Amino acid sequence: MTSHEDIKLLAEDTFNKEIQHGVVLVDFYADWCGPCRMMTPVLEKVAAEVKGRAVIGKLDIDKAQKVASQFQVTSIPTLILYKEGKEVGRLVGLRDAATVKDFIERAK
């Protein structure tokens, strides 16, 4: 799990409220997932670069099974990009910072 100040930890009960405004990239992850742990420093780098233009959040699928099911997350890490509450794209699997940043920038 991350303690980086640019990444917001999301919870199941507030998830829908958190994705309603602006551009929000959500990392669906689990603490036991190796590739998910490898994704954290990538997201920390991207979060610093897009600060003020997009929000990056993490949602633990073990603690938020309803949300993971609602968005049909079957593999992790899954990055889902929301704009004004609507899903506008997703990436599945480990990605590099340039790919993630480009993915976010295209949503604007």
MIDOSE-1310 file (N, C-alpha, C; in nm, 2 decimals, decimal comma, always signed):
residues 108
mtsh	+0,08/-0,12/+0,00/+0,00/+0,00/+0,00/+0,09/+0,12/+0,00; +0,04/+0,23/-0,05/+0,12/+0,35/-0,07/+0,08/+0,46/+0,04; +0,18/+0,54/+0,07/+0,15/+0,65/+0,16/+0,18/+0,78/+0,09; +0,20/+0,77/-0,04/+0,24/+0,89/-0,12/+0,12/+0,99/-0,12
edik	+0,15/+1,11/-0,09/+0,05/+1,21/-0,07/-0,03/+1,24/-0,20; +0,03/+1,21/-0,32/-0,04/+1,25/-0,44/-0,14/+1,14/-0,49; -0,14/+1,02/-0,42/-0,23/+0,92/-0,45/-0,34/+0,90/-0,34; -0,47/+0,90/-0,38/-0,58/+0,90/-0,29/-0,62/+0,75/-0,27
llae	-0,63/+0,71/-0,15/-0,68/+0,58/-0,12/-0,83/+0,58/-0,11; -0,90/+0,50/-0,20/-1,04/+0,51/-0,21/-1,11/+0,39/-0,13; -1,23/+0,41/-0,09/-1,31/+0,32/-0,02/-1,44/+0,29/-0,09; -1,49/+0,17/-0,07/-1,61/+0,12/-0,14/-1,73/+0,22/-0,11
dtfn	-1,75/+0,26/+0,01/-1,86/+0,34/+0,04/-1,86/+0,49/-0,01; -1,74/+0,54/-0,05/-1,73/+0,67/-0,11/-1,68/+0,67/-0,26; -1,67/+0,55/-0,31/-1,61/+0,54/-0,45/-1,69/+0,63/-0,55; -1,82/+0,61/-0,56/-1,89/+0,68/-0,66/-1,88/+0,83/-0,65
keiq	-1,88/+0,88/-0,53/-1,86/+1,02/-0,50/-1,72/+1,07/-0,55; -1,62/+0,99/-0,53/-1,48/+1,03/-0,56/-1,46/+1,04/-0,71; -1,53/+0,96/-0,79/-1,51/+0,96/-0,94/-1,60/+1,06/-1,02; -1,68/+1,13/-0,95/-1,78/+1,22/-1,01/-1,73/+1,34/-1,08
hgvv	-1,62/+1,40/-1,04/-1,57/+1,52/-1,09/-1,43/+1,52/-1,15; -1,42/+1,57/-1,27/-1,29/+1,57/-1,33/-1,24/+1,44/-1,39; -1,11/+1,43/-1,40/-1,05/+1,30/-1,45/-0,99/+1,23/-1,34; -1,03/+1,10/-1,32/-0,98/+1,02/-1,21/-0,93/+0,89/-1,26
lvdf	-0,81/+0,85/-1,24/-0,76/+0,72/-1,27/-0,76/+0,64/-1,14; -0,82/+0,52/-1,15/-0,83/+0,43/-1,03/-0,75/+0,30/-1,06; -0,66/+0,27/-0,97/-0,58/+0,15/-0,97/-0,66/+0,05/-0,89; -0,72/-0,05/-0,95/-0,78/-0,16/-0,88/-0,67/-0,26/-0,85
yadw	-0,64/-0,28/-0,72/-0,52/-0,36/-0,68/-0,55/-0,45/-0,56; -0,45/-0,53/-0,52/-0,46/-0,61/-0,39/-0,32/-0,61/-0,34; -0,31/-0,61/-0,20/-0,18/-0,60/-0,14/-0,09/-0,73/-0,17; -0,16/-0,84/-0,20/-0,09/-0,97/-0,22/-0,04/-0,98/-0,37
cgpc	-0,08/-0,89/-0,45/-0,05/-0,89/-0,60/+0,09/-0,83/-0,63; +0,18/-0,91/-0,67/+0,32/-0,86/-0,71/+0,32/-0,75/-0,81; +0,26/-0,77/-0,93/+0,25/-0,67/-1,03/+0,19/-0,54/-0,98; +0,09/-0,55/-0,89/+0,02/-0,43/-0,83/+0,13/-0,35/-0,75
rmmt	+0,21/-0,42/-0,67/+0,31/-0,35/-0,59/+0,41/-0,29/-0,68; +0,44/-0,35/-0,80/+0,54/-0,29/-0,89/+0,47/-0,16/-0,96; +0,34/-0,16/-0,96/+0,27/-0,05/-1,03/+0,28/+0,08/-0,94; +0,29/+0,06/-0,81/+0,28/+0,18/-0,72/+0,38/+0,29/-0,75
pvle	+0,51/+0,26/-0,77/+0,61/+0,37/-0,79/+0,58/+0,44/-0,93; +0,53/+0,36/-1,02/+0,49/+0,42/-1,15/+0,38/+0,52/-1,13; +0,27/+0,48/-1,06/+0,16/+0,57/-1,03/+0,20/+0,69/-0,95; +0,30/+0,67/-0,86/+0,35/+0,79/-0,78/+0,41/+0,89/-0,87
kvaa	+0,49/+0,84/-0,97/+0,56/+0,93/-1,06/+0,46/+1,00/-1,15; +0,36/+0,93/-1,20/+0,26/+0,99/-1,28/+0,17/+1,09/-1,20; +0,14/+1,05/-1,08/+0,05/+1,14/-1,00/+0,12/+1,28/-0,98; +0,25/+1,28/-0,96/+0,32/+1,40/-0,94/+0,32/+1,49/-1,07
evkg	+0,32/+1,42/-1,18/+0,32/+1,49/-1,31/+0,19/+1,54/-1,35; +0,08/+1,48/-1,31/-0,06/+1,52/-1,35/-0,13/+1,60/-1,24; -0,06/+1,62/-1,13/-0,13/+1,69/-1,02/-0,20/+1,82/-1,06; -0,32/+1,83/-1,01/-0,40/+1,95/-1,05/-0,48/+1,93/-1,17
ravi	-0,45/+1,83/-1,25/-0,52/+1,81/-1,38/-0,60/+1,68/-1,37; -0,55/+1,59/-1,29/-0,62/+1,46/-1,27/-0,59/+1,40/-1,13; -0,67/+1,31/-1,09/-0,66/+1,25/-0,96/-0,62/+1,10/-0,98; -0,53/+1,05/-0,91/-0,50/+0,91/-0,91/-0,54/+0,85/-0,78
gkld	-0,62/+0,74/-0,78/-0,66/+0,68/-0,66/-0,63/+0,53/-0,67; -0,63/+0,47/-0,56/-0,61/+0,32/-0,55/-0,73/+0,26/-0,47; -0,78/+0,15/-0,52/-0,89/+0,08/-0,46/-0,86/-0,07/-0,44; -0,85/-0,11/-0,31/-0,82/-0,25/-0,28/-0,94/-0,34/-0,31
idka	-0,92/-0,43/-0,40/-1,04/-0,51/-0,44/-1,08/-0,61/-0,33; -0,99/-0,64/-0,24/-1,04/-0,73/-0,13/-1,13/-0,66/-0,03; -1,11/-0,52/-0,02/-1,20/-0,45/+0,07/-1,32/-0,38/-0,01; -1,31/-0,39/-0,14/-1,42/-0,32/-0,22/-1,47/-0,42/-0,33
qkva	-1,51/-0,53/-0,29/-1,55/-0,64/-0,38/-1,67/-0,60/-0,46; -1,76/-0,52/-0,41/-1,88/-0,48/-0,48/-1,84/-0,39/-0,60; -1,76/-0,29/-0,57/-1,71/-0,20/-0,68/-1,63/-0,28/-0,78; -1,54/-0,36/-0,74/-1,47/-0,44/-0,84/-1,56/-0,52/-0,93
sqfq	-1,66/-0,58/-0,87/-1,76/-0,66/-0,94/-1,84/-0,57/-1,04; -1,88/-0,45/-0,99/-1,96/-0,36/-1,06/-1,89/-0,32/-1,19; -1,76/-0,30/-1,19/-1,68/-0,26/-1,30/-1,62/-0,38/-1,37; -1,66/-0,50/-1,33/-1,61/-0,62/-1,40/-1,46/-0,63/-1,40
vtsi	-1,39/-0,60/-1,29/-1,25/-0,61/-1,28/-1,22/-0,76/-1,24; -1,16/-0,83/-1,34/-1,13/-0,97/-1,32/-0,98/-1,00/-1,32; -0,89/-0,90/-1,36/-0,75/-0,92/-1,35/-0,69/-0,79/-1,28; -0,59/-0,81/-1,21/-0,52/-0,69/-1,15/-0,37/-0,69/-1,18
ptli	-0,31/-0,57/-1,18/-0,37/-0,44/-1,17/-0,46/-0,41/-1,29; -0,57/-0,34/-1,26/-0,65/-0,28/-1,37/-0,66/-0,13/-1,34; -0,63/-0,05/-1,44/-0,64/+0,09/-1,43/-0,76/+0,14/-1,51; -0,86/+0,20/-1,44/-0,98/+0,25/-1,51/-0,98/+0,40/-1,50
lyke	-1,00/+0,46/-1,61/-1,00/+0,61/-1,62/-1,15/+0,66/-1,63; -1,18/+0,75/-1,54/-1,31/+0,80/-1,53/-1,31/+0,95/-1,56; -1,41/+1,00/-1,63/-1,42/+1,15/-1,66/-1,56/+1,18/-1,62; -1,58/+1,27/-1,53/-1,71/+1,31/-1,48/-1,80/+1,19/-1,44
gkev	-1,73/+1,09/-1,38/-1,81/+0,97/-1,33/-1,83/+0,86/-1,43; -1,79/+0,88/-1,56/-1,81/+0,78/-1,66/-1,68/+0,72/-1,70; -1,68/+0,59/-1,71/-1,56/+0,52/-1,76/-1,52/+0,55/-1,90; -1,40/+0,60/-1,93/-1,36/+0,64/-2,06/-1,25/+0,55/-2,11
grlv	-1,20/+0,46/-2,03/-1,09/+0,37/-2,08/-1,04/+0,28/-1,97; -0,97/+0,18/-2,00/-0,90/+0,09/-1,90/-0,78/+0,03/-1,96; -0,68/+0,01/-1,87/-0,56/-0,07/-1,90/-0,55/-0,18/-1,80; -0,51/-0,30/-1,85/-0,50/-0,41/-1,76/-0,35/-0,46/-1,76
glrd	-0,30/-0,48/-1,65/-0,16/-0,53/-1,64/-0,06/-0,41/-1,61; +0,06/-0,45/-1,59/+0,17/-0,36/-1,55/+0,20/-0,27/-1,67; +0,21/-0,14/-1,65/+0,24/-0,04/-1,75/+0,35/+0,05/-1,71; +0,42/+0,12/-1,80/+0,52/+0,21/-1,76/+0,45/+0,35/-1,75
aatv	+0,53/+0,44/-1,69/+0,48/+0,58/-1,65/+0,44/+0,65/-1,78; +0,51/+0,64/-1,89/+0,48/+0,72/-2,01/+0,35/+0,67/-2,06; +0,32/+0,54/-2,06/+0,19/+0,49/-2,11/+0,08/+0,54/-2,03; +0,09/+0,53/-1,90/-0,01/+0,57/-1,81/-0,04/+0,72/-1,82
kdfi	+0,06/+0,80/-1,83/+0,04/+0,95/-1,84/-0,03/+0,98/-1,97; +0,02/+0,92/-2,08/-0,05/+0,94/-2,21/-0,19/+0,90/-2,21; -0,22/+0,79/-2,14/-0,36/+0,74/-2,13/-0,45/+0,84/-2,06; -0,39/+0,91/-1,95/-0,47/+1,01/-1,88/-0,48/+1,13/-1,97
erak	-0,38/+1,18/-2,03/-0,38/+1,30/-2,11/-0,48/+1,29/-2,22; -0,50/+1,17/-2,28/-0,60/+1,15/-2,39/-0,74/+1,17/-2,35; -0,77/+1,16/-2,22/-0,90/+1,17/-2,17/-0,95/+1,31/-2,15; -0,86/+1,40/-2,16/-0,90/+1,54/-2,13/-0,96/+1,61/-2,25
